[in-house]
Amino acid sequence: MNVRVHLLIEGKVQGVFFRNHTKEKAIQEGVYGWVKNLPDGRVETIFEGDHLAIQRIIEFCSTGPGGSNVTKVEVTNEKYLGDFDNFSVKY
């Protein structure tokens, strides 16, 4: 079953290649959407894909890559739209 989630990730998540590692993990899991840095220091993502793959990428985002320190992940379930055909880093 395909699902869509919106994440806001807090902590030391900018300047540690969080977006690039998230993109690599999304591609590995076959998940589509985007990731971007926010001006307030958080990282925002939209993921669409298989619910099990989404669970795995949420787990990844909860710990982050080496050098990061995730303190909070806000997950919002949204209606699956099938809006994406790839995963991108937004600037």
ChimeraX attribute file (.defattr): number of C-alpha atoms within 10 A of each C-alpha:
attribute: neighborCount
match mode: 1-to-1
recipient: residues
	/A:1	7
	/A:2	15
	/A:3	18
	/A:4	22
	/A:5	21
	/A:6	18
	/A:7	19
	/A:8	19
	/A:9	23
	/A:10	19
	/A:11	15
	/A:12	17
	/A:13	22
	/A:14	18
	/A:15	11
	/A:16	15
	/A:17	14
	/A:18	22
	/A:19	25
	/A:20	15
	/A:21	16
	/A:22	23
	/A:23	21
	/A:24	14
	/A:25	18
	/A:26	25
	/A:27	15
	/A:28	11
	/A:29	16
	/A:30	15
	/A:31	25
	/A:32	22
	/A:33	23
	/A:34	21
	/A:35	23
	/A:36	19
	/A:37	20
	/A:38	13
	/A:39	7
	/A:40	7
	/A:41	14
	/A:42	19
	/A:43	22
	/A:44	19
	/A:45	21
	/A:46	21
	/A:47	25
	/A:48	28
	/A:49	22
	/A:50	16
	/A:51	15
	/A:52	13
	/A:53	20
	/A:54	22
	/A:55	13
	/A:56	14
	/A:57	20
	/A:58	18
	/A:59	12
	/A:60	15
	/A:61	24
	/A:62	17
	/A:63	14
	/A:64	23
	/A:65	18
	/A:66	10
	/A:67	13
	/A:68	16
	/A:69	16
	/A:70	17
	/A:71	12
	/A:72	14
	/A:73	19
	/A:74	12
	/A:75	14
	/A:76	11
	/A:77	12
	/A:78	13
	/A:79	10
	/A:80	14
	/A:81	10
	/A:82	13
	/A:83	10
	/A:84	15
	/A:85	10
	/A:86	14
	/A:87	21
	/A:88	20
	/A:89	14
	/A:90	11
	/A:91	7
